[in-house]
Amino acid sequence: LPLVCGPLTVANHTIGSTYMFKILLRDKEKAKKCLNIFKDFLVSYSRRLLKAGADSILMLSPNDSGLGGNIFSEILIPIYRDISRDLNKKLVLHICGNVNRIIDYLPETDIPAFSFDIPSMDIDHVIDRLKNKMILIGGVPTIDFLMEGDRKMVFDQSVLSLKKGVDILAPSCCFVPRTKKENILAMRDAIKSWN
């Protein structure tokens, strides 16, 4: 699953987050124009990845967690709908951190799957709000469990996440380089025991 950054994240890195958030608040038309430029680049690059054999694209958009529902709904949802349509819905959205301010808007993006950050988000809350609206991916904390925890912690958390309703078991935010191999295998073993 190749990774790309979402349009707001690319904009923040390119023109600066202070400036980008300022125009999001003060000049919405300018913000939309700017984000659509980055959207077009993202779609073009993602199409090449799909053509090269990728099954789907993981779009990382950590800066979305800093938005309120009104801005997310008015500005980003139309852009995300365009991206999802242009990529034939072969897309997963990952937002780091706490997304409580925008969680109810996520299904409106038409992106079929959402990868969430635990422990920043309560797993029961995510499942309550999004189950049967999006494919839910995640369930195992990247640092506290996969990198610093032991096999039993990871196995137990994996089984718990599956029981609670996670559709695809995964780390909260990718595997970091020092992730223990036995902890990765514990996730695999939990999936086998669950099935």
C-alpha positions, 0 to 999 in steps of 0.5 A: 500500500503506497503512501501519499500525503493529503492535499492539506498536508502537502500544502502545509509543507509547501507554503507553511501551515501558518499561512495555510490555516490563515487562508482556511479561516479568512479566504476560503476561495483562495484555500480551495484553489490552493488545495485543488492544485495539490489535489490534482498533483496527488491524483496524478501521482496516485494514478501512476502508482495504481497503474504500476500495480498498487491495489490501493493508496493510503493517503496520510492527512495528519493535519486534518485533525486540526480542523473544525467540522465546518471547515472540513465539511465545506472545503475538504469533503468536496476535494476528498470526494473528487480524489476518491472518484478519480481513483475509483475509490481505491483509497484509504484515509489515515488521520493521526491524532484525535479526530473527534471534531470531524469524525461524523463527517468522514463517511461523507468523503466517499473514501471507503476506508479509514485508518485511525490512531489509537490511543489518540482515539477511543476504539469504542467511539470510532466503531460506534460512529463509523462502523458500517459506514467505512472500513475501519483499519487499525487497533494496535498502538504503534509506540506503546505496544508494537515498538515498546510492548511485548508479544502478549500485549500486542496479541491481547490488544489485537484480539480485543480490537478484532472483537470490538469490530475493527475490519482490518487489523493494523498498527495505529500509524505504520510500523516504525523501524524498531518494531519488534518482529515478534510483535508483528507476528503476534498480530498475525497470530491474533488474526489466525486465532480470531478466524 
